[in-house]
């Protein structure tokens, strides 16, 4: 969970810097890519955890 929150924070900071600073649009794109990868990582991790529970 800590890794997810850290990567989300990094993505937000990169997005803010990329949107605010003139000529640093690539940081906005990198922030978006990091956020998408972070959400995909969290989704895969949660789906693996849900499958391991035994049925009652």
Order of alpha helices (4+ residues) and beta strands (2+ residues): alpha-alpha
